Amino acid sequence: MTLLSIFLMTPDPSGKGSSSFSLIFLGLMILVFWLFMIRPQAKKAKQQKEQINNLQKGDKIVTIAGIHGTINKINDDGTTLQLEVSPGSYLKIEKSTISMEWTNNINKPAATTDAK
């Protein structure tokens, strides 16, 4: 079987074992696709859902629109919260609009720099 026929998935002219090799190759492609694309995305989505469910009053967050604020109240409906963007100014936002990447960046401890 030539390398070209493997990539083009054309049957081998001799007809020896080409169908079984094609099935194995297809199975390996599906496995690689699952390992490198589907599994990491599902893991990240699960982690984001856990992090959103663990939010509490007083946490600093950033929305996907770039709005910075502090959680003032988590509403009873469970999907929205009240965000204080400046003293006395509140916004009602959906929990799904919180950017976990940006929120984690603003909550990181500041790196210390040595001034010499």
C-alpha positions as CSV (number, residue, x, y, z in Angstrom):
1,M,0.0,0.0,0.0
2,T,1.5,3.3,-1.0
3,L,1.6,6.4,1.2
4,L,-0.6,8.3,-1.3
5,S,-3.3,5.7,-1.1
6,I,-3.3,5.8,2.7
7,F,-3.9,9.6,2.7
8,L,-6.5,9.5,-0.1
9,M,-8.1,6.4,1.4
10,T,-8.3,4.8,-2.0
11,P,-8.2,1.0,-2.1
12,D,-5.0,-0.7,-2.8
13,P,-4.8,-2.0,-6.3
14,S,-3.8,-5.5,-5.1
15,G,-6.9,-5.6,-2.8
16,K,-5.0,-7.1,0.1
17,G,-6.3,-5.9,3.5
18,S,-7.1,-2.3,2.5
19,S,-10.6,-2.3,4.2
20,S,-9.3,-3.4,7.5
21,F,-6.4,-0.9,7.4
22,S,-8.9,1.9,6.5
23,L,-11.1,1.0,9.5
24,I,-8.1,1.1,11.8
25,F,-6.8,4.4,10.4
26,L,-10.3,5.9,10.8
27,G,-10.5,4.7,14.4
28,L,-7.1,6.2,15.1
29,M,-8.2,9.6,13.6
30,I,-11.3,9.6,15.8
31,L,-9.2,8.8,18.9
32,V,-6.7,11.6,18.1
33,F,-9.5,14.1,17.5
34,W,-11.2,13.2,20.8
35,L,-7.9,13.4,22.8
36,F,-6.8,16.7,21.4
37,M,-10.1,18.6,20.8
38,I,-13.2,17.3,22.5
39,R,-11.7,16.2,25.9
40,P,-9.8,19.5,26.7
41,Q,-12.9,21.6,25.8
42,A,-15.1,19.5,28.0
43,K,-12.6,19.7,30.9
44,K,-12.4,23.5,30.5
45,A,-16.2,23.9,30.4
46,K,-16.6,21.8,33.6
47,Q,-13.9,23.9,35.4
48,Q,-15.6,27.1,34.3
49,K,-19.0,25.9,35.5
50,E,-17.5,24.9,38.9
51,Q,-15.8,28.3,39.2
52,I,-19.0,30.2,38.4
53,N,-21.0,28.2,40.9
54,N,-18.5,29.0,43.6
55,L,-18.7,32.8,43.3
56,Q,-19.6,34.7,46.4
57,K,-20.5,38.2,47.5
58,G,-17.4,40.4,47.4
59,D,-15.6,38.5,44.7
60,K,-14.0,40.7,42.0
61,I,-14.9,39.7,38.4
62,V,-14.6,40.8,34.8
63,T,-17.3,40.2,32.2
64,I,-16.6,39.1,28.6
65,A,-17.5,42.7,27.7
66,G,-14.6,44.0,29.9
67,I,-16.8,45.4,32.7
68,H,-14.9,45.2,36.1
69,G,-16.9,45.0,39.3
70,T,-17.5,43.3,42.6
71,I,-20.4,40.9,43.3
72,N,-22.9,42.6,45.5
73,K,-25.7,40.0,45.5
74,I,-26.4,36.6,43.9
75,N,-30.0,36.7,42.8
76,D,-32.5,34.0,43.8
77,D,-33.0,32.8,40.2
78,G,-29.5,31.4,40.3
79,T,-28.5,32.6,36.9
80,T,-28.0,36.3,37.5
81,L,-26.1,38.4,40.0
82,Q,-25.9,42.1,40.9
83,L,-22.5,43.6,40.1
84,E,-21.3,46.8,41.7
85,V,-19.2,48.7,39.1
86,S,-18.6,51.8,41.2
87,P,-19.9,52.9,44.6
88,G,-23.7,53.0,44.4
89,S,-23.9,51.8,40.7
90,Y,-25.2,48.3,40.2
91,L,-25.7,46.1,37.1
92,K,-27.7,42.9,36.8
93,I,-25.7,40.4,34.7
94,E,-26.0,36.8,33.7
95,K,-23.4,34.5,35.3
96,S,-22.6,33.1,31.9
97,T,-21.1,36.5,30.9
98,I,-18.2,36.2,33.4
99,S,-14.8,35.8,31.8
100,M,-12.9,33.2,33.9
101,E,-9.6,34.0,32.2
102,W,-9.8,37.7,33.0
103,T,-11.3,37.2,36.4
104,N,-8.4,34.9,37.3
105,N,-5.9,37.4,36.1
106,I,-7.2,40.3,38.2
107,N,-7.4,38.1,41.3
108,K,-3.8,36.9,41.0
109,P,-1.5,38.1,43.7
110,A,0.7,41.0,42.4
111,A,4.2,39.9,41.5
112,T,6.8,41.5,43.7
113,T,9.6,43.4,42.0
114,D,13.0,44.1,43.6
115,A,14.0,47.7,43.2
116,K,17.8,47.9,43.2
